[in-house]
Amino acid sequence: IRPMLSNFVQLPKASIEGHLKGNGICHFHMPKEGEKIKILADIDFEPSNLTIEKLRLYNSGSLNVNFSSESGFLMQGLDFSFYNKDLDLSYLTCKIGQVSYDLNSKNYFLKDTNIYIPQSLKTSFEKLDRFKSICKYIELDDDVDLMCDIQFASDLSRLEIFSNKTCFALKGKKHNLKDLYLDLRDKNCLLSFDYFYKDKFYKIKNDFNFGKEISAKTSFHEEKSQNIKPLQISWIVDENKNLLIKEMIGYFCGTDFMFQEDIDKLNSNKLFGSLKIDNTKLRGILPKNIEDSMKRFSVGSGYEIGGNLSFDFSKPNFINFEGLFSGKDFELLDFQFKTMFAKFKILDNFIQISDFKISDQAGIVTINELLFQKKNNKWQLNMPVLKIKDLRPSLMKPIDKPLDEMTPFLIRELVLKDFKGNLDNKNSFSGNGYFHFINSFKRGHSVFDFPADVLSRIVGIDQELLTPVTGKMDFNVKNAKFNLSKLTDSFSESERSKFFLLGKGQKHYVDFDGNIYLNIAMKQYVLFKFTESFVISIRGNLDDPQFNLKKKRGFLLN
């Protein structure tokens, strides 16, 4: 058959052997002088002993072939299983809706191709030396059922594959792809697909060049970022099969990369540059435990890291970084702060932040060291000491909102010690500390000021008696709460009354969500208006505290 068909069709160079037995209709148009013979055929074949190279093919059913010596052929009914003496291919199948060949373009087209690849096939390929190195990177957990269209040139100079939808399981995780496209020609290859992750599809494009070494550019695209340069990673695989990252530039999901290879350390997987971060967009692609932590602490935009980025692909956690962590007009805890600066290090299974400082009109925060460490597949936080100086809550600027009127409440000093816990479990955090506060001038109000509408119900009460202007509060952290344990040295103006925590009943706290439970008892040193003692109850949350004032009967002085 090959010598005859070669007059009309350019056949693949692969060795094809076997028998075709069939019947049908053939039309021959005898040529005039200078013309070629014209043939039309419609034949049903039963193939037997069909072999391509060393691969035996078995077809389920007959093949129908329509052939034209002027346009090409169309073949239907291909439903193959395979046999090879070196490989167990018993469950590998390939079903093709139709195969056509176009004489003008000299291209083959395989439409509605269904390739079923069993998970067990990997074991067979691992026995062959030439596939061992590739198979170690493939860990299929299930069979692969691929539906695609394939087009290739008769001289195999070009191959194209398109698949609307692909699904497979790898390393215990299911992967869904759509619009997969492969274009392989000469030494160049384009591979693109949309990858489904956390309810969204992200387009990933790969441009390969195959020479002495493999060079590639991988880009990551979002659906709504057409006017933004997408993140592009340039990399190579050298002659020793080492993966080397050369450059990372562009934007993806709230991250803006600008990392380039260190010219003094070429081909060492060491880059230098910066990364700007908008966590409101980034957290959507992070693992759920980290995403939940960022939401809990309202970590937003305005962050940047800069320094040395390196990769060690021999380790499971292959990313290392050492440099600076900074912020400008950055968002945290639903507020926007002016500046932040720290040293920053990422090594295997831990993140270290040191010499951390926030400077803002609302106050100054310092942390000598903050450590995130992964143990038993869980991230833990350890912060030996946090200090806050001159914190005025009324000057903390809410995100996208103007400042309210400044109030007198000022935390002169806050110290939190031995703060640690598991990021997956807010109830695991522990620590202890104290803060000093002052409340010295008379405009505005704070959580320690008592509203005039409450006081007006009690005739003759001087508001200054019920407003602490100074004090120290001790606290500890447990069960997602700052448990308030002791209030000392707390007095009203001119020390005419003293305040302390009521010792009976439920323990006092402010929880991680800002909810308050607080009962403050007061004793007074003045006798000319009234002699009763009072309990001031504070409920609600820090944004909208609710006050209640009542007399304390049978009151015992501390």
Number of C-alpha atoms within 10 A of each C-alpha: 6 11 8 8 11 10 10 17 21 18 17 12 10 8 9 15 15 12 11 15 11 12 11 12 10 13 11 11 10 11 10 8 6 6 8 13 12 14 15 18 16 18 17 20 18 15 18 15 11 16 18 12 11 13 15 19 20 17 19 14 13 17 18 20 20 18 19 19 18 16 16 19 21 19 20 19 19 20 20 17 18 18 17 13 9 12 17 16 18 13 15 19 19 18 21 21 15 18 20 19 24 19 18 9 10 17 20 24 20 21 19 17 22 17 18 17 18 18 16 17 17 19 13 13 17 16 13 13 9 10 13 14 11 11 16 10 8 11 13 20 16 17 17 17 16 19 21 21 20 20 20 20 20 20 12 16 11 17 18 18 18 20 19 15 15 18 16 16 16 13 10 10 10 13 13 16 20 19 16 20 20 18 17 19 16 11 12 16 18 18 18 20 23 22 17 15 13 10 7 12 17 18 18 18 19 18 16 19 18 14 11 9 14 17 19 21 19 19 22 19 22 18 9 7 12 9 6 12 15 20 21 21 20 18 20 20 16 15 11 7 10 14 19 21 22 22 21 25 20 19 23 22 21 18 19 20 23 18 22 20 22 19 10 8 10 12 18 17 20 24 25 20 19 22 19 19 23 19 22 17 15 17 20 18 15 14 10 13 13 16 17 16 16 20 16 15 14 16 21 24 22 21 22 21 22 20 18 20 22 20 18 16 13 7 9 9 13 13 15 18 21 19 18 18 21 20 20 16 16 21 24 19 15 17 17 21 24 16 17 22 21 22 19 21 20 17 15 15 16 17 19 18 21 18 13 19 19 19 15 18 14 18 20 18 20 20 19 15 17 21 17 21 19 14 11 7 8 13 20 20 18 20 19 15 18 19 17 19 19 18 21 19 17 19 16 19 20 17 17 9 9 8 12 11 10 15 19 19 26 22 21 17 19 20 17 20 18 16 19 19 20 19 19 15 15 16 15 15 20 20 19 18 20 18 19 21 22 20 23 16 12 13 11 14 18 18 17 20 20 21 18 9 8 12 16 12 10 11 8 10 13 12 16 17 22 28 26 25 24 24 20 19 19 18 21 18 25 18 14 17 22 22 20 21 15 15 19 15 14 21 23 22 18 9 16 14 20 22 25 21 20 19 14 7 7 10 14 22 22 21 18 16 12 16 17 23 19 21 24 18 23 27 23 19 11 11 8 6 10 10 11 15 18 19 22 21 18 21 16 15 16 16 9 12 17 15 18 14 19 13 13 15 10 8 14 8 8 6
